[in-house]
Amino acid sequence: MHAADQSNAASTSAKGGVVLLHGISRSSRSFRKMQAALHVAGFATLNLAYDSRRKPLEALADDIHPAITRFAGATPGLLHFVGHSMGGLVARAYLARYPAARMGRVVMLGTPNGGSQIADRLGHLALYRAYFGPAGQQLGTRRDAATQAVLPPRLIRSGSSPGKGRSIQSLRCSCCPVRTMDGYRSRTPSSTA
C-alpha cells in the first residue's frame, strides 16, 4: 500500500463508511470524483492506493487490512465497499479473509467475477505476465483451486441495507459505468462464477 491513501473518516458521518478499491494498473486518483460525491452525500471514505500489479489477490487483501481496520474503527455505521474491475475481486478476497462486523453493501463496477477472456487470451504472453504481475494471472476464466479458495462464490447476502435517503447505489459517477456480475442492474453479488 502507498502513503497516498486518502481518507475522510469523519466521526460525524451517520451514513457509514465506503472503502474504494481501484482496478489493476490504476490508482486511487481514478476514484476521486466518486470519493467527492460520496463525501457530499454524507459518507466517510477510504480511497486506497495499493500495488495492484505486484502481488496476488490474497496478499493485496492482507496489505489493505490495517488501513480498513483503522477506518472502520473511526467510522460509525455500516462499512461499504466499491471496487472497480479487479478492485471488486480485491474486496471479495478481503471480505473472505476479514469479514466486516458492520457489513453494508458491495458495489462492483466492471468486476471480472467470472474471469476475463482478455486474461485468457493474453495471459501466456511474457509481456502480459510482466506488466500485470501475479494478480493478472488470477484474472482468467479458468481459475485454479487456490484462486477459487481466495474468491469464494457466495460471500455477501443480497438485499437492501436499512436506512432512508440516498443509498450508495443511487450516486452517479462519470468515471465508471455500472455493470455487475449477473448482468446489468444488480448491485450485490448474489451469484458468481
C-alpha distance (Angstrom), angle and dihedral (degrees) to the residues before:
residue distance angle dihedral
M1 . . .
H2 3.77 . .
A3 3.76 133.0 .
A4 3.82 86.2 -117.5
D5 3.80 92.8 85.6
Q6 3.77 107.9 134.3
S7 3.77 120.5 -151.9
N8 3.77 134.0 172.0
A9 3.79 97.0 -179.5
A10 3.75 99.3 167.3
S11 3.78 116.4 -175.8
T12 3.80 87.6 -141.2
S13 3.82 93.1 64.2
A14 3.80 104.7 118.1
K15 3.78 94.1 178.0
G16 3.78 96.7 62.0
G17 3.76 133.4 -120.9
V18 3.78 135.0 -57.4
V19 3.80 124.3 -151.8
L20 3.82 111.3 -153.0
L21 3.82 117.2 -154.6
H22 3.81 118.9 -172.5
G23 3.79 125.2 -147.5
I24 3.77 130.7 -102.3
S25 3.79 114.9 -61.0
R26 3.82 90.9 10.3
S27 3.79 132.3 102.8
S28 3.77 138.4 -139.5
R29 3.82 87.2 -91.6
S30 3.82 88.4 76.6
F31 3.82 89.4 68.5
R32 3.83 99.2 45.4
K33 3.82 94.5 106.1
M34 3.77 92.2 47.7
Q35 3.79 90.7 46.0
A36 3.81 89.8 54.0
A37 3.83 91.9 47.6
L38 3.80 91.5 49.9
H39 3.80 91.3 48.5
V40 3.82 91.2 51.6
A41 3.83 88.5 49.2
G42 3.81 89.9 55.7
F43 3.81 102.8 -100.2
A44 3.79 125.3 130.5
T45 3.81 110.5 -131.4
L46 3.77 139.0 -154.6
N47 3.80 109.7 -163.4
L48 3.79 102.8 -168.6
A49 3.78 126.8 -156.4
Y50 3.80 112.8 -158.1
D51 3.82 137.9 164.7
S52 3.79 97.0 -96.1
R53 3.82 94.4 173.6
R54 3.79 100.4 42.3
K55 3.81 105.5 60.4
P56 3.81 141.7 32.2
L57 3.81 120.2 -98.9
E58 3.81 95.1 -98.5
A59 3.83 91.9 53.4
L60 3.80 90.4 47.7
A61 3.82 88.8 53.0
D62 3.80 89.3 53.2
D63 3.82 91.6 47.1
I64 3.82 94.6 54.7
H65 3.81 95.1 43.2
P66 3.85 98.5 88.3
A67 3.82 93.3 50.7
I68 3.82 92.9 46.5
T69 3.80 91.1 47.4
R70 3.82 91.0 53.1
F71 3.82 91.3 45.3
A72 3.81 93.8 48.4
G73 3.81 90.2 48.5
A74 3.80 91.9 53.1
T75 3.80 96.4 42.1
P76 3.80 124.0 72.9
G77 3.78 121.5 -147.0
L78 3.77 131.2 28.7
L79 3.78 124.0 -17.5
H80 3.81 113.7 -130.3
F81 3.82 129.7 -173.2
V82 3.81 129.6 -148.4
G83 3.78 116.4 -172.0
H84 3.77 128.7 -178.7
S85 3.80 116.4 -151.3
M86 3.80 107.9 -45.8
G87 3.82 88.4 8.5
G88 3.81 87.0 74.4
L89 3.80 89.3 55.8
V90 3.79 90.0 48.6
A91 3.83 88.0 53.1
R92 3.81 90.4 50.9
A93 3.80 92.2 48.1
Y94 3.81 90.6 46.7
L95 3.81 94.7 49.4
A96 3.80 91.3 47.0
R97 3.82 89.4 56.3
Y98 3.80 99.4 33.3
P99 3.83 112.8 26.2
A100 3.80 111.6 -156.9
A101 3.80 115.0 -120.2
R102 3.82 92.4 -148.3
M103 3.79 98.0 35.7
G104 3.77 117.3 -177.8
R105 3.79 124.4 172.0
V106 3.77 133.8 -39.6
V107 3.80 115.4 -142.4
M108 3.80 115.5 -166.5
L109 3.78 119.8 -164.5
G110 3.79 112.7 -163.5
T111 3.80 92.6 -25.4
P112 3.83 114.2 170.2
N113 3.81 94.8 -134.3
G114 3.79 90.3 155.9
G115 3.78 91.8 42.1
S116 3.78 132.6 -99.5
Q117 3.79 122.9 -83.0
I118 3.80 88.4 -155.8
A119 3.81 88.6 60.0
D120 3.82 88.0 49.2
R121 3.80 92.3 52.8
L122 3.78 98.4 41.4
G123 3.80 103.1 27.7
H124 3.81 93.4 93.8
L125 3.81 92.3 58.3
A126 3.80 117.0 99.2
L127 3.81 91.4 -138.7
Y128 3.83 91.5 55.2
R129 3.81 91.9 47.6
A130 3.80 92.1 47.4
Y131 3.81 94.6 47.9
F132 3.82 101.6 39.7
G133 3.80 96.6 34.4
P134 3.80 127.4 -167.3
A135 3.82 96.6 -26.7
G136 3.81 89.9 51.6
Q137 3.79 88.5 59.2
Q138 3.82 89.4 57.4
L139 3.81 94.4 56.3
G140 3.82 99.6 79.4
T141 3.79 125.4 108.5
R142 3.82 92.3 -118.4
R143 3.79 102.9 66.8
D144 3.76 123.8 -174.0
A145 3.81 122.0 -130.0
A146 3.80 92.6 -97.2
T147 3.81 92.9 55.9
Q148 3.80 91.5 43.7
A149 3.81 88.6 54.0
V150 3.82 90.1 53.3
L151 3.83 90.8 49.9
P152 3.81 107.3 42.9
P153 3.81 112.7 -165.3
R154 3.80 98.2 -123.6
L155 3.71 119.4 34.8
I156 3.76 111.0 135.5
R157 3.79 128.0 50.0
S158 3.79 113.7 -121.3
G159 3.76 120.3 -126.4
S160 3.74 141.6 77.2
S161 3.75 126.2 -58.1
P162 3.79 119.5 -127.3
G163 3.76 121.3 -99.9
K164 3.77 141.4 77.7
G165 3.75 133.2 -104.1
R166 3.76 129.1 37.8
S167 3.75 116.9 -9.0
I168 3.78 125.7 -150.6
Q169 3.80 88.2 -102.7
S170 3.80 93.4 62.0
L171 3.79 94.1 57.7
R172 3.78 114.9 102.3
C173 3.77 125.1 -147.1
S174 3.79 125.0 178.8
C175 3.81 92.1 -150.1
C176 3.83 96.6 74.7
P177 3.79 133.8 28.4
V178 3.80 114.3 -134.0
R179 3.78 108.7 -113.2
T180 3.75 123.0 144.9
M181 3.78 144.7 -173.4
D182 3.76 104.0 -82.5
G183 3.75 98.5 38.9
Y184 3.72 128.4 -72.8
R185 3.78 122.4 -27.8
S186 3.79 106.9 25.4
R187 3.78 113.2 115.7
T188 3.80 102.7 -170.7
P189 3.78 129.5 49.8
S190 3.78 105.0 -102.9
S191 3.78 94.1 159.2
T192 3.75 135.2 8.9
A193 3.74 138.2 -173.3
